[in-house]
């Protein structure tokens, strides 16, 4: 089943993934969010979306705000739930993910910031544009590489098999520097907002590239 709002996002709006674009991506562990909760969120979103489309003053900005509102609720639920998969709370598992995010830095993307929570990951990066003669570096390809590699390594460490990550991810194209600043702040402050620490610097699995320190 798709993430809440994801099927709508793919079919009702152009799913923009420009080459060289900067993206905010959230991906989570399989079985980290009960299907019943996802269903309720999806149904509520679908109803509000229909109401929005019927408004005479409908604008794409209003739809964007609706998406952000529901993503915030979805993310807050991931922070609060304590009865789903939470393997990323283990240092050895979080280290695999952090190392993989760093490994692809300057190879496939410019890594800007990330935070690894117990059941999900927020990451911000700018894809590398490539010459036309070479295969394009797309967001889907990058996420497939990250998830495939880390799933294999983490399952080995956990002595388990089967899905490690939820198939779908939430991604958002960052449109300008102001939005990038807001999203980097959101990423860094996630453990603070979840009540896990007082300052984001205290969270072991939060990172920002030094040249972006003015975004702190």
RAMODA-V264552 format. One line per field, one symbol per residue. burial: 1 if it has 9 or more other ideal C-beta (glycine too) atoms within 8 Angstrom, else 0. A space follows every 10 residues. Layout:
burial->???
//
This chain:
burial->0011110111 0000001010 1111111111 0110001100 1101110110 0100000100 0110011001 1011101110 1001011100 0011011101 1001100011 1111111011 1111111101 0000001110 1110111011 1011101000 0001110011 1011000011 1011111111 1101000001 0010111110 010010
//
